[in-house]
Amino acid sequence: MGWATSYIDKLKKGETVQFRPRGNSMTGKIESGQLCTVAPAKTDDLEVGDIVLCKVNGCQYLHLIKARQADRFQIGNNRGRINGWIGANGIYGKCISVE
C-alpha cells in the first residue's frame, strides 16, 4: 500500500479526489503541499504534458506524461527524471487543478 492507494480506490469508483502531495519532484508545476484535484481520466483524452496519478514499477506518482505511443505512456517528473513506460491501466486520474 502506497501513499495514494486510498485516492486510487476512489478514482476507480469514479470519484474526484483532493490531496496535498509532498516532495519536490514536480516543482514548477506543483509545489510541495499544494492542493491538487485529480479526476478519473479517459486515456483517449490524455496528452503529453498532462499530470496524472499513476503507478510505475509498483510506485505511485503524481507525475507528467512525457511521451505517448498509442496506449503506452512515458511517465516522468518535472526535473528531468523518467520513471518508465506504462499502459493505460496504470493511469488512475488526471490532475485538473492545483491551488
HELIX and SHEET records of a PDB file:
HELIX    1   1 THR A    5  LYS A   12  1                                   8    
HELIX    2   2 THR A   43  ASP A   45  5                                   3    
HELIX    3   3 ALA A   88  GLY A   90  5                                   3    
SHEET    1   A 7 VAL A  17  PHE A  19  0                                        
SHEET    2   A 7 CYS A  36  ALA A  39 -1                                        
SHEET    3   A 7 ILE A  91  VAL A  98 -1                                        
SHEET    4   A 7 ILE A  51  VAL A  56 -1                                        
SHEET    5   A 7 CYS A  59  GLN A  69 -1                                        
SHEET    6   A 7 ARG A  72  GLY A  76 -1                                        
SHEET    7   A 7 ILE A  82  GLY A  87 -1                                        
END                                                                             
